[in-house]
Amino acid sequence: MGTRCNVVFSDYEDGNIAALYIQWDGYPEGVGKQLAKILKDKWVVAGFNPSDERDLANGMANLVVQVVHALAVDQIADSRRMYKRLPTSYPRPRKYPLGNLYITPVSTVWGSGIDYVYTIYTIPSFKELRMHTGSLVRMRVQKTEWVAREDDPDEADLTLSAPLFDGLPSDYGVWLRKYVKEQNA
């Protein structure tokens, strides 16, 4: 059974604009670590100068495309590594692996069976907006929890925990080491 997750892209003007469903490795040491690597030092801008040497996405919608591409490339590489360990009689991999990574309607985020939700967002400061310099990408990690209803203890609602991590992807590795240590204690 996989550790399922959603990745939600949230724009400060338009709210949640896109979502991904990932079938396995959705825990913080899996997908969370991948996202932090992809998003580290990534800036979201509105228009760009070709001489700008920062790692840029031209708006949140362009960031979605970049993240989907990076996750798909990683999945293809993982699939090829896995097949190399299998007997040659096993069917060879397809050009593009099936399953695991899906684009999903935002309305279906954190449904039943989802273990973690990763929210990718920016917080443009007044100065950043005024100067049109863009904003560093941030990420939030939350676990889903079933909470019993007060009015009917036999029923429960799926809710999101308080953020386990909420900050810059460049700070994720330090948080992750502490988190894993706490989980294993």
C-alpha positions, -999 to +999 in steps of 0.1 A: +000+000+000+014+034-009+016+066+011-006+088-009-004+126-011-017+157-028+005+186-039-016+218-041-004+249-059-018+281-043-016+315-059-019+345-036-044+361-060-064+332-073-063+306-044-057+270-052-050+267-090-038+232-095-033+199-077-014+166-081-022+132-067+008+110-060+001+073-054+032+063-034+062+077-015+040+107-003+057+108+031+080+138+040+112+117+033+099+108-002+078+134-021+085+161+004+122+158-001+118+157-039+097+189-038+122+207-016+149+198-040+129+210-071+117+242-054+149+252-035+158+288-044+129+289-069+114+324-075+080+331-090+079+363-110+054+381-133+075+386-164+112+381-165+144+394-179+165+368-198+196+380-180+181+372-146+202+343-133+178+332-106+159+299-109+125+313-121+090+304-128+069+329-148+039+328-125+024+300-104+009+282-135+044+279-150+057+266-117+031+238-119+045+227-153+081+228-140+072+207-110+052+181-130+081+178-154+107+174-127+086+148-108+079+129-141+117+128-150+124+115-115+098+088-119+112+077-152+147+075-137+134+055-107+114+032-130+145+024-151+166+018-120+140-006-107+137-026-140+175-030-141+173-051-109+146-074-123+152-105-144+154-100-181+123-121-186+103-094-168+085-070-193+107-040-201+095-005-190+074+017-211+087+049-224+066+067-198+058+049-166+021+043-158+006+055-126+018+073-095+016+109-107-017+124-117-031+159-122-063+161-102-091+186-098-084+210-069-118+201-055-107+165-048-077+175-026-072+155+006-099+130+001-101+096+017-068+077+015-046+108+013-019+107+040-001+141+034-009+174+017+019+196+004+009+232-004+032+252-027+027+289-024+043+324-024+040+353+000+049+384-019+059+412+004+048+448-004+083+456-014+085+426-037+052+435-054+062+471-057+096+463-071+084+434-093+113+413-080+091+382-075+088+359-045+106+329-032+085+297-033+074+282+000+060+249+010+037+236+037+034+200+048+003+187+066-009+152+076-045+142+072-063+131+103-097+115+110-114+135+138-145+121+155-176+143+152-188+158+184-225+153+174-220+117+164-189+098+178-195+070+153-187+094+124-155+112+116-143+140+093-111+141+075-091+172+084-056+186+080-032+187+109-014+219+120+016+223+096+044+199+102+066+222+081+059+257+067+087+276+052+113+278+025+123+246+007+160+254+015+151+249+052+133+216+046+163+193+050+171+206+085+134+202+095+133+167+079+163+154+099+146+165+132+112+152+121+126+117+112+146+116+145+114+124+165+094+098+146+120+071+152+124+080+189 
